[in-house]
Amino acid sequence: MKLSAAQQKDLLQKEELIIAPHVQRGVMHRKRLVLKNCLTGTYLNVDEKQMEILALFRSGDVVPNVLNNLIRSSKAPALKDFYELILKAYAHQILERKEDPLPEKEISPYKVPRVPLWVLLPLLLASCVFALWSMWDFPLVFVSHWSDIGYAILLASLCLSAGHLLAGGVIRYFGGAVHRPGLSWFALPPHFSFNLRDSRLIHRGGAFFVGVARLLPFLPAIGAVQFYQPTLAVPLLLIFTLHLVPKRGLPMDQILQGLTGRVALDTLRGKIFYLQERSFLGKFADLLYEDFRYASVRTLFTVLWLTVLSLFVFFTIGEFLPQWW
């Protein structure tokens, strides 16, 4: 919810705020965690100090009183950062007005079957061996007709749908919930999907396996088409490679964050406090503060991904396209 400057002033000076009911704490990782309002399905990424500040609203209080208490205890953050946290917590429905609570709109979790690691890991190993063996023993064959591209897109859509179902089972195994099944029409390609944002609540190791599960169905599919319909292999491999880009929200980004990263603080992204302005250098400093290790690994992997994609296009499509054309 977006507040005007006048509404922000009232909220920060007059309103008594309290932590909303049904707020769930995620697993602490590298001094950061995620808060979730289970009734509204909204999330807030905070660190230890921010969590201590929000905890002062457990019984309800006005913002100036909380700020005074923090100043007396020498724990007060920068004033703009403090106000940004309060506004973000209110916008994400972690804090609410005590006298005028936000309407509760319960989101029922979707009960997908749990997928324990003792099922996922052998499946991953067998799929990797099968895919690598088929690629090693059978040469790639380029598409023979435009319909091959259509069938490959359809197969990729099924793989992504199965990956979301598998990832939802992994989230449930680690104690999270899965919400809002639907169709991702604007994805490439469109596919059935779940809201997998609860992967942020679980341990980073669990988030890593959620990303792995989303990609896993591609491996047996690549091996199978090499046996039964080899003309689908090249477009399917290309779609699989495109989904390895470490873009936020895609599986590889979850994998890298699970290995090296930590959740990004919401107070450093999309400033909403009306007096808060950030220069380009300030935003760059925020990026480095977020997690320099993760930013470095993500940059290196992006370079590696671009290299692999270029080599794939050059040696595979570049070799077969003139013959087919």
JOGIUR-V548287 format. One record per pair of residues at least 12 apart in sequence whose ideal C-beta (glycine too) atoms are under 6 Angstrom apart, sorted by sequence separation. I is the first residue (numbers start at 1). J is the second residue. D is the distance in Angstrom with one decimal. If there is no record, write none. Layout:
i->I j->J d->D
i->I j->J d->D
This chain:
i->23 j->35 d->5.7
i->24 j->36 d->4.7
i->181 j->194 d->5.4
i->23 j->37 d->5.6
i->24 j->38 d->5.4
i->222 j->236 d->6.0
i->32 j->47 d->4.9
i->180 j->195 d->4.4
i->22 j->38 d->4.5
i->31 j->47 d->5.6
i->178 j->194 d->4.9
i->179 j->195 d->4.2
i->20 j->37 d->5.5
i->22 j->39 d->4.9
i->31 j->48 d->5.0
i->268 j->286 d->4.5
i->177 j->198 d->5.2
i->176 j->198 d->3.4
i->218 j->240 d->4.6
i->63 j->86 d->5.8
i->176 j->201 d->5.3
i->168 j->194 d->4.7
i->176 j->202 d->5.1
i->264 j->290 d->5.2
i->171 j->198 d->5.3
i->171 j->199 d->5.6
i->174 j->202 d->4.0
i->164 j->193 d->4.8
i->167 j->196 d->5.6
i->262 j->291 d->5.5
i->161 j->191 d->4.6
i->164 j->194 d->5.1
i->261 j->291 d->5.2
i->160 j->191 d->3.9
i->161 j->192 d->3.8
i->157 j->189 d->4.6
i->174 j->206 d->3.8
i->156 j->189 d->5.5
i->260 j->293 d->5.4
i->261 j->294 d->3.4
i->157 j->191 d->4.6
i->260 j->294 d->5.0
i->50 j->85 d->5.4
i->54 j->89 d->5.9
i->153 j->189 d->4.8
i->215 j->251 d->4.9
i->214 j->251 d->4.0
i->260 j->297 d->4.9
i->19 j->57 d->5.3
i->57 j->95 d->6.0
i->60 j->98 d->4.4
i->18 j->57 d->5.6
i->19 j->58 d->5.5
i->170 j->209 d->5.3
i->171 j->210 d->5.9
i->17 j->57 d->5.3
i->170 j->210 d->5.1
i->211 j->251 d->4.3
i->256 j->297 d->5.8
i->18 j->60 d->3.9
i->256 j->298 d->5.7
i->167 j->210 d->4.8
i->170 j->213 d->4.9
i->211 j->254 d->3.2
i->16 j->60 d->5.4
i->210 j->254 d->5.7
i->211 j->255 d->3.8
i->44 j->89 d->5.9
i->16 j->62 d->5.3
i->167 j->213 d->4.2
i->166 j->213 d->4.2
i->167 j->214 d->4.7
i->207 j->254 d->5.6
i->208 j->255 d->5.6
i->44 j->92 d->4.3
i->42 j->92 d->4.7
i->44 j->94 d->4.9
i->208 j->258 d->2.7
i->12 j->63 d->4.9
i->42 j->93 d->4.7
i->115 j->166 d->5.9
i->163 j->214 d->4.0
i->207 j->258 d->4.3
i->246 j->298 d->5.0
i->40 j->93 d->4.9
i->115 j->169 d->3.2
i->163 j->217 d->5.0
i->204 j->258 d->4.9
i->114 j->169 d->5.4
i->115 j->170 d->5.1
i->162 j->217 d->4.1
i->246 j->301 d->5.3
i->37 j->93 d->4.8
i->112 j->168 d->4.2
i->113 j->169 d->5.4
i->246 j->302 d->5.8
i->112 j->169 d->5.3
i->116 j->173 d->5.2
i->114 j->172 d->4.7
i->115 j->173 d->5.7
i->159 j->217 d->4.2
i->35 j->94 d->5.2
i->114 j->173 d->4.5
i->159 j->218 d->4.9
i->245 j->305 d->5.7
i->244 j->305 d->5.8
i->159 j->221 d->5.2
i->200 j->263 d->5.9
i->39 j->104 d->4.8
i->40 j->105 d->5.9
i->41 j->107 d->4.4
i->112 j->178 d->5.5
i->155 j->221 d->5.9
i->39 j->106 d->5.1
i->109 j->177 d->3.8
i->110 j->178 d->4.9
i->241 j->309 d->5.6
i->109 j->179 d->6.0
i->12 j->83 d->5.8
i->23 j->94 d->5.9
i->110 j->181 d->5.5
i->241 j->312 d->6.0
i->107 j->179 d->5.5
i->20 j->93 d->5.8
i->20 j->96 d->4.7
i->17 j->95 d->4.7
i->18 j->98 d->4.5
i->152 j->232 d->4.6
i->156 j->236 d->6.0
i->151 j->232 d->5.7
i->15 j->97 d->5.4
i->16 j->98 d->4.4
i->234 j->316 d->5.8
i->148 j->231 d->4.6
i->152 j->235 d->3.7
i->156 j->239 d->4.3
i->148 j->232 d->5.7
i->152 j->236 d->4.7
i->149 j->235 d->5.1
i->144 j->231 d->5.0
i->131 j->219 d->4.2
i->138 j->226 d->4.7
i->143 j->231 d->5.2
i->127 j->216 d->5.9
i->134 j->223 d->4.1
i->141 j->230 d->4.1
i->1 j->91 d->5.7
i->130 j->220 d->5.9
i->141 j->231 d->5.4
i->128 j->219 d->5.9
i->131 j->222 d->4.9
i->124 j->216 d->5.8
i->127 j->219 d->3.7
i->131 j->223 d->4.5
i->134 j->226 d->3.9
i->142 j->234 d->5.6
i->127 j->220 d->4.9
i->130 j->223 d->4.1
i->140 j->233 d->5.7
i->140 j->234 d->5.8
i->41 j->179 d->5.9
i->36 j->201 d->6.0
i->34 j->200 d->4.5
i->34 j->201 d->5.3
i->26 j->201 d->3.6
i->29 j->204 d->4.8
i->27 j->203 d->4.7
i->88 j->266 d->5.1
i->142 j->320 d->3.1
i->88 j->267 d->5.6
i->85 j->267 d->5.3
i->142 j->324 d->5.5
i->84 j->267 d->4.9
i->87 j->272 d->5.3
i->87 j->273 d->5.6
i->84 j->273 d->4.6
i->83 j->273 d->4.9
i->84 j->276 d->5.8
i->80 j->276 d->5.3
i->45 j->263 d->4.4
i->45 j->265 d->5.5
i->45 j->266 d->4.8
i->44 j->266 d->5.6
i->34 j->263 d->5.7
i->32 j->262 d->4.8
i->32 j->263 d->5.1
i->30 j->262 d->4.3
i->29 j->262 d->5.7
i->8 j->274 d->5.5
i->5 j->274 d->4.2
